[in-house]
Amino acid sequence: MKCPGSITCTLKLNRIPSSKQRSRAAYPSCLYKMASSPDKAETSESFMNRMAECFNSGFVMIGVAIGSSTGLFETMAAIDEPKTSQEIADIAGLKERYVREWLAVMVTSKIVDMDFDKQTYLIPKHRAEVLTKFKGPENLSLAATTIPALCAVYDDIIECFKRSGPRGVPYSKYSAFMDYMGQLSAEKYQEKLPHFVKTNKEIHSLLESGITVVDIGCGHGMFVCTMAREFPNSQFYGVDFCDEYLQVARKEASKRALTNVTFEAHDVVKLPADWSSKFDYVTAIDTIHDQAYPDVVLKEVYKLVKPGGYFSMIDVNASSNIRENMDHPMGPCYYATSLMHCMSVSLYFENGMGLGAMWGKEKAKEMVEKVGFRCVQLEPQPDDLENYHALFEKPDSAK
Ligand SMILES: C[S@@+](CC[C@H](N)C(=O)[O-])C[C@H]1O[C@@H](n2cnc3c(N)ncnc32)[C@H](O)[C@@H]1O
């Protein structure tokens, strides 16, 4: 099986999508903006100003996260007339004193407007829309909740830095962050097929004709369920080692009355022996870089795929070389997310590799090819600015 016009892999390294492109990324596309850079002739004073801006922005985002978690942005977005803090607190069913202090953060951040004489507050529509659920995956306030969610392991990470400290942090410490990832996955995949499935004619027609597919590290299973609904002739499996996520996945499958999907609990380092060459197509979305033993997992994936079959890997659209990431619009955000989660969950396991979220496409391609796959295509995704999609083929001759 061949992908049209793609004998050699097209590795597009420098195409980091602009913030204007429509996104369903883990972090909203509106965040795809570079932090301000140093002046040409930076002084202590200009550096101090830049840091002061960053410092304040950190606290603004804590306030924004609180507005998301308490539902206060939704409450305020539904209000047409300016209201007092007591009125807002009553509508939201929250304590007035806390609401008033939060409003003060929002007012001084120039997010909420205040009539100082009447002591009333109103959020302008254009701001409310950026910060509320009404904008779906573009909802910036939901993204802001990742900061407190990741800071739940702040002390653990500090301990890990110490030579005598632990290797890493277990998944069990990340329930808030994983809830956030679940919500985003639902927003990305619950309703629509991703671009990489819609646009690849060969994969699309195989799925229509009826093939066997497994998604490894399927999480809440939204992608698998949508694929199963769209391609009723194909059989789908979702694998994850977290039972909690699989329960959500099974519930979703039964809600949609899907009969062509099975969710199974496995550690993807060792999958059932009778799964060798069982699958025409294997997918791994935002999963490989978190692995403790990605090399072992990739060998396992290779075993699963039938000769001539395909493997799609969706991972963070960055370079393996930090120099190339200097203009990445969200470089600090992804390296910090990696430090606080992706690298550290991998290092937690004995001899865990700790690739990190920014392992980059060059290293990813090298590691996947090392197990025997051939890279057919590697491209950024217009509907998912965070990620690239890489399609690999297992040679027909591999028996
Ligand atoms: C970042 S989440 C991505 C979930 C899903 N693919 C999505 O895009 O919504 C990574 C998932 O991989 C799972 N995972 C990580 N390592 C695994 C392993 N060794 N075996 C099975 N599942 C694993 C985690 O439990 C988690 O659900």
The ligand as an SDF file (V2000), in Angstrom:
LIG
                    3D

 27 29  0  0  0  0  0  0  0  0999 V2000
   -1.6310   12.6840   26.9120 C   0  0  0  0  0  0  0  0  0  0  0  0
   -2.7330   11.3640   27.0730 S   0  0  0  0  0  0  0  0  0  0  0  0
   -3.4210   11.2630   25.4390 C   0  0  0  0  0  0  0  0  0  0  0  0
   -4.7290   10.5570   25.4260 C   0  0  0  0  0  0  0  0  0  0  0  0
   -5.4110   10.4240   24.0550 C   0  0  0  0  0  0  0  0  0  0  0  0
   -4.5600    9.7710   23.0850 N   0  0  0  0  0  0  0  0  0  0  0  0
   -5.8600   11.7840   23.5640 C   0  0  0  0  0  0  0  0  0  0  0  0
   -5.2310   12.3340   22.6480 O   0  0  0  0  0  0  0  0  0  0  0  0
   -6.8140   12.3080   24.1150 O   0  0  0  0  0  0  0  0  0  0  0  0
   -1.6240    9.9510   27.0850 C   0  0  0  0  0  0  0  0  0  0  0  0
   -2.3540    8.6690   27.4010 C   0  0  0  0  0  0  0  0  0  0  0  0
   -1.4590    7.5670   27.2800 O   0  0  0  0  0  0  0  0  0  0  0  0
   -1.6940    6.6610   28.3450 C   0  0  0  0  0  0  0  0  0  0  0  0
   -0.4380    5.9120   28.5490 N   0  0  0  0  0  0  0  0  0  0  0  0
    0.7720    6.4170   28.8100 C   0  0  0  0  0  0  0  0  0  0  0  0
    1.6730    5.4230   28.9140 N   0  0  0  0  0  0  0  0  0  0  0  0
    1.0170    4.2630   28.6930 C   0  0  0  0  0  0  0  0  0  0  0  0
    1.4020    2.8950   28.6740 C   0  0  0  0  0  0  0  0  0  0  0  0
    2.6750    2.5250   28.8870 N   0  0  0  0  0  0  0  0  0  0  0  0
    0.4680    1.9750   28.3930 N   0  0  0  0  0  0  0  0  0  0  0  0
   -0.8130    2.3340   28.1640 C   0  0  0  0  0  0  0  0  0  0  0  0
   -1.2430    3.6050   28.1930 N   0  0  0  0  0  0  0  0  0  0  0  0
   -0.3470    4.5620   28.4530 C   0  0  0  0  0  0  0  0  0  0  0  0
   -2.0820    7.5460   29.5130 C   0  0  0  0  0  0  0  0  0  0  0  0
   -2.8150    6.8430   30.4880 O   0  0  0  0  0  0  0  0  0  0  0  0
   -2.9300    8.6180   28.8020 C   0  0  0  0  0  0  0  0  0  0  0  0
   -4.2700    8.2560   28.7350 O   0  0  0  0  0  0  0  0  0  0  0  0
  1  2  1  0
  2  3  1  0
  2 10  1  0
  3  4  1  0
  4  5  1  0
  5  6  1  0
  5  7  1  0
  7  8  2  0
  7  9  1  0
 10 11  1  0
 11 12  1  0
 11 26  1  0
 12 13  1  0
 13 14  1  0
 13 24  1  0
 14 15  1  0
 14 23  1  0
 15 16  2  0
 16 17  1  0
 17 18  1  0
 17 23  2  0
 18 19  1  0
 18 20  2  0
 20 21  1  0
 21 22  2  0
 22 23  1  0
 24 25  1  0
 24 26  1  0
 26 27  1  0
M  CHG  2   2   1   9  -1
M  END
$$$$
